[in-house]
């Protein structure tokens, strides 16, 4: 039997039952569309986060207190650990200890409310070096100014606030020059950041940025830091700088060789690798969940094909009686299964592309995220490949059952 004739015959066999064909196609198409959408959204999320992190530059690394976090609980524990202190910053700033250190900015994170004239808001309170922080995030005041190094040294009660903080506390009123209460202390607002939405560190619009010295003395009541951000003079010196930092901090912390470090140093490359692994694992898991639904759809195709074999028993007997071989029968039913699944796969790929595009538009419109629509080629190939595999795997058994029918018994079938 010529292949073109076999395909035509298989198409006639499938299209003879349009409602059954439609339901089968939809089941496969929805499964493939789900896989496509999950992979597209996973790729989009990965690009969003990695672009944000890469924006910091390859010359940036961070030092955090406590052991290297391995899960969400460790991250929370890091915020409460007090092993990075002012003496560590002073040691790291000595050129003989870390010769390739170009700049350094300690960060203090504290919890508390901000209030003004009876209005109360719970912001993200950060103590840091304003100029380094603004340069790192490319985030400069839309109104007013940053606080100065002199104000950091003097532990001045000044603040630069995010756009959401300004809106919640002041409405549309003038902000710069007013005094807000943060953690029970009055701070003069010297600047307001423009709206930037969610960043890789936190929501910048909810931030209240204070001099880290002020935050330590009046809000934290200590001299420790939640993070120290370091800029290296050249990315080529990153490995050497990491080694120098680790050696310096181990010495200042009095750690012996073999003792577990009570701090962790993370480069941007390491963060990118970690996030890529996490997002990749999540995407794989969700794709696996959808794959189970596709297997169920494949079983549905097999059941439908078995019903079709039973309904067409006399047709099979007649075709065998006029010379059709077992191979011809198997080919016809396999082609019928493939027509169903591949057609469903093509429709699913198109649906998945449309769903992903709509999702990207909605995310970009209703959030502050700079989401990019991504349709990975491997998702398209996977969608078509999976649909073809389902047709081959779940169409084989019904096809073999059809080929086993004896022409004499088949012609007697009522």
Secondary structure, 3 states (H helix, E strand, C coil): CCHHHHHHHHHHHHHCCHHHHHHHHHHHHHHHHHHHHHHHHHHHHHHHHHHHHHCCCCCEEEEEECCCCCCHHHHHHHHHCCCCEHHHHHHHCCCCCCCCEEEEEEEEEECCCEEECCEEECCEEEEECHHHHHHHHCCCEEEECCCCHHHHHCCCCEEEECHHHHHHHHCCCCCCCCEEEECCEEEEEEEEECCCCECCCCEHHHEEEEEHHHHHHHHHCCCECCEEEEEECCHHHHHHHHHHHHHHHHHHCCCCCCCCCCEEEEEHHHHHHHHHHHHHHHHHHHHHHHHHHHHHHHHHHHHHHHHHHHHCHHHHHHHHHCCCCHHHHHHHHHHHHHHHHHHHHHHHHHHHHHHHHHHHHHHHHHCCCCCCCCCCHHHHHHHHHHHHHHHHHHHHHHHHHHHCCCHHHHHHCC
